[in-house]
């Protein structure tokens, strides 16, 4: 029996055929679906509708998806966002994750795969926040998991997206231990670990860049081929 989706989806998509397809498919799965065919007043629509997940096309009239995402995250709106991109717009995927998107899917896409990714975001949102001590030190960084802030010893903040923060905090509680891809996909990203996705690799790549920029040569995320990742301070 197909799992029903008890959630509210906000879909930004200007292609009428894709919009109709998404609306029909997810409504048949039990979701409440609200659609928009342009980015005009997007932030107001998001705050007014309070969706559980947003499907956000990158290319739209009035305001593009990446600028909508940037506006959301700047206003501390943490609603999960899955960006929809064309196959030849690779930079949009990277930029989207850097701005705080939770996942991406390339057009043309499978509705079953998109549904699985929506369910992954719902599971992730439903999980209780990772239980850990209020403060974790690694190298020159202090992680405050209650305030969800990362600071250098000099007090300067390290700015991460919410997924990057969750990933870093999770690895930091297991310093010098290899954490498997499967565990990170399931416990941090909310995925069924058997779903094929490159989102974890891209989130790790963005996290590495930000750590290196804020604290050069002090913290490393080592890839253990075929297994997972290990976080440690550089001696």
C-alpha positions in Angstrom: 0.0 0.0 0.0 1.4 3.4 -1.0 2.3 5.7 2.0 0.0 8.7 2.1 1.5 12.2 2.3 -0.1 14.1 5.1 1.6 17.4 4.4 1.3 20.8 2.6 3.4 21.4 -0.5 4.1 24.7 -2.1 5.1 24.3 -5.7 6.8 27.1 -7.7 6.8 26.0 -11.3 6.1 28.1 -14.4 5.7 25.2 -16.9 1.9 24.5 -16.9 2.3 20.9 -17.8 4.8 20.1 -15.0 2.7 22.1 -12.6 -0.4 20.2 -13.4 1.5 16.9 -13.2 2.9 17.7 -9.8 -0.4 19.0 -8.4 -2.3 15.9 -9.6 0.3 13.4 -8.5 0.8 14.8 -5.0 -2.9 15.4 -4.4 -3.5 11.8 -5.3 -1.0 10.9 -2.6 -2.9 12.8 0.0 -1.0 16.1 0.1 -2.4 19.6 0.1 -0.8 21.3 -2.9 -0.5 25.0 -3.5 1.0 26.1 -6.8 2.5 29.3 -8.1 3.6 29.9 -11.7 5.9 32.9 -11.0 8.1 34.3 -8.2 6.1 37.4 -7.6 5.5 38.0 -3.9 7.1 34.6 -3.2 8.2 35.3 0.3 4.7 36.5 1.2 3.2 33.4 -0.2 5.6 31.2 1.8 4.9 32.9 5.1 1.1 33.0 4.4 0.8 29.3 3.5 3.3 27.8 5.9 4.1 24.8 3.8 5.9 21.7 5.0 8.0 21.4 1.9 8.7 23.7 -1.0 9.4 22.5 -4.6 11.2 25.4 -6.2 11.9 25.8 -9.9 15.1 27.8 -10.5 14.0 29.6 -13.6 10.8 31.6 -13.2 9.3 35.0 -14.1 9.5 38.0 -11.8 11.9 36.4 -9.3 14.0 33.3 -9.8 14.2 30.4 -7.5 17.7 31.0 -6.1 16.8 34.6 -5.1 13.6 33.4 -3.4 15.7 30.8 -1.5 18.2 33.4 -0.5 15.4 35.7 0.8 13.9 32.8 2.8 17.1 31.8 4.5 18.1 35.4 5.2 14.8 35.8 7.0 15.5 32.5 8.9 12.7 30.6 7.2 13.9 27.0 7.5 11.2 25.2 5.5 12.8 22.3 3.6 13.4 23.3 -0.1 13.9 20.9 -3.0 15.1 22.9 -6.0 14.2 21.7 -9.5 16.9 22.4 -12.2 17.5 21.7 -15.9 20.1 19.1 -16.7 22.5 21.6 -18.2 22.4 24.1 -15.2 25.0 22.3 -12.9 26.0 25.6 -11.2 22.4 26.0 -10.0 22.6 22.8 -8.0 25.8 24.0 -6.2 24.5 27.5 -5.7 21.2 26.2 -4.4 22.8 24.1 -1.8 25.1 26.9 -0.8 22.1 29.1 -0.3 20.4 26.6 2.0 18.5 24.2 -0.3 18.0 20.8 1.3 18.0 18.8 -1.9 17.8 19.1 -5.7 16.4 17.2 -8.6 17.3 17.5 -12.3 14.6 17.7 -15.0 13.3 15.5 -16.4 12.7 13.6 -13.2 10.8 10.6 -11.9 7.7 11.4 -9.8 8.4 8.5 -7.6 11.9 9.8 -6.9 10.6 13.3 -6.2 8.0 11.8 -3.9 10.8 9.8 -2.1 12.8 13.0 -1.6 9.7 14.9 -0.3 9.2 12.1 2.2 12.9 12.3 3.2 12.5 16.0 4.1 9.3 15.3 6.1 11.1 12.6 8.1 14.0 14.9 8.6 11.7 17.6 9.9 9.8 15.2 12.1 13.0 14.0 13.8 13.9 15.5 17.1 17.0 17.6 17.0 20.2 15.7 17.6 20.6 15.2 21.4 24.1 16.2 22.4 25.9 18.4 24.9 25.2 22.1 24.6 28.9 22.8 23.7 31.3 20.9 21.5 34.9 22.0 20.9 36.9 20.9 17.8 40.1 22.7 16.9 39.4 26.5 17.2 35.6 26.1 16.9 32.9 26.0 19.5 29.6 24.4 18.5 26.6 25.6 20.4 23.9 23.0 19.5 21.1 24.8 21.4 21.7 28.2 19.8 22.7 26.4 16.5 25.8 28.6 16.3 29.4 27.9 15.5 32.1 30.4 16.8 35.8 30.7 16.5 37.8 31.1 19.7 37.9 34.9 18.9 34.1 35.0 18.9 33.7 35.3 15.1 30.8 33.3 13.8 31.0 30.6 11.1 27.9 30.9 8.9 26.5 27.6 7.7 23.2 26.5 6.2 20.9 24.4 8.5 21.9 21.2 6.7 25.6 22.0 6.9 25.2 22.8 10.6 23.4 19.5 11.2 26.1 17.6 9.3 29.0 19.3 11.0 27.5 18.9 14.5 26.8 15.2 13.8 30.3 14.5 12.7 31.7 16.6 15.6 30.1 14.3 18.1 32.0 11.4 16.5 35.3 13.1 16.1 38.0 10.8 14.7 35.4 8.1 14.0 34.3 7.1 10.5 30.6 7.8 10.1 29.1 5.9 7.2 27.3 7.4 4.2 24.3 5.3 5.2 24.2 6.8 8.7 24.6 10.4 7.5 21.9 10.0 4.8 19.5 8.5 7.2 20.1 10.4 10.4 21.1 13.9 9.1 19.5 14.2 5.6 16.5 12.1 6.4 16.8 9.8 3.4 16.1 6.1 3.0 19.8 5.2 2.6 19.0 3.1 -0.5 18.0 6.2 -2.4 20.7 7.2 -4.9 21.6 10.9 -4.3 24.7 13.1 -4.6 23.3 15.6 -2.1 25.5 14.4 0.7 28.7 14.7 -1.4 27.7 18.3 -2.4 26.8 19.3 1.2 30.2 18.0 2.4 32.0 19.8 -0.4 30.3 23.1 0.6 31.0 22.5 4.3 34.7 21.9 3.6 35.0 25.2 1.7 33.4 27.2 4.5 35.5 25.5 7.2 38.7 26.1 5.2 37.7 29.8 4.6 36.9 30.5 8.2 39.6 28.3 9.9 42.3 27.4 7.4 44.3 24.2 8.0 42.7 23.5 11.3 39.8 21.0 10.6 39.5 18.4 8.0 36.7 16.1 6.8 38.4 13.0 5.4 36.6 10.8 2.9 37.0 7.1 3.5 36.3 5.6 0.1 33.3 3.4 0.0 32.5 3.9 3.7 31.9 7.5 4.8 33.5 10.6 6.4 35.7 11.3 9.4 36.0 14.8 11.1 39.1 15.7 13.0 41.2 18.6 14.1 44.5 19.1 12.3 47.4 18.6 14.7 
